[in-house]
Amino acid sequence: MRFLSARLSAKRRSPLAGVVVLLMGLLFTGGVSATLSSAVATDDLASDQALVDQGRQLFLVGCASCHGRNAEGVVTQDGDSQYGPSLVGVGAAAVDFQVATGRMPMANPSAQAPRKPAVYNEEETRALSAYVASLGPGPSIPTSEQYDPASIPDDEREESLVRGGEFFRTNCTACHNFDGSGGALPGGKYAPTLNGVDAKHIYEAMLTGPQQMPVFSDDVLKPEEKRDVIAYVKSLEENPGYGGFSMGALGPVSEGLFGWLIGIGGLVGFAVWIAAHTAKSEKRKKA
């Protein structure tokens, strides 16, 4: 027994022992990672091969010129930017948001893709989402229970609005304004209005972080908390504007412009009128 122990100790001191242990560790880590990735990549759309094939055909015609034939992205000749980023791992939710809101495909390169009428119908958008979902793990398209405020029980609705309002005022008003009307951002970009936006697309935007928007993954903001935010945003659309003329509800931008042009301008005009009226009175007295 003592002889066997001595031989094992000698083997452990061998230079190859460290390499063997390292390889075994890498194999174990890779196996665990592959297992977890497979679990994350599970998507009902990606499992429909016919839908994936249909999406690939649509992708090759309408998307590959910017995103590459295999969605790997297309780099410009100077290598400093891309015509279109890689779509591997962005998930079906990102595609559904960008395509269903008409932001993709882009007609012209610009600082930001604007919302416009969708080019693809619902079935084609679903097929494109399935193809991109098959390329790698990513966020799936949410279900109606996750984003629809109507799924909130009546006895929890008021509390849900309070929670959603607190999060929105803390994290969203800096860009989207206090009532979700949007606003300007640096570099020619802007935060789009949330008024009239479908609840599913608001959820997908929080989940995927399109363009300059931060990502609120399920680890950061739970699905029910995202639904609370959507419920609050939708409640803003139902509230009447008690303040009268809102000037687009853009806060200091429109209000400051109104103050300078109408307020200060009116005072300047009134001062000029007073000065002109005084001068005429003095002339009459001398006459």
Secondary structure, DSSP 8 states (H G I E B T S, - for coil): -HHHHHHHHHHHTSHHHHHHHHHHHHHHHHHHHHHHHHHHH--TTTT-HHHHHHHHHHHHHHTHHHH-TTS--EE-TTSSSEEE---TTSHHHHHHHHHHTT-SS-SS--SS------SS-HHHHHHHHHHHHTTS-------HHHH-GGGS-GGGHHHHHHHHHHHHHHHTHHHH-TTS--EE-GGG-EE---TT--HHHHHHHHHH--TTS----TTTS-HHHHHHHHHHHHHHHHS--TTS--GGG-THHHHHHHIIIIIIHHHHHHHHHHHHHHHHHHHHHH-
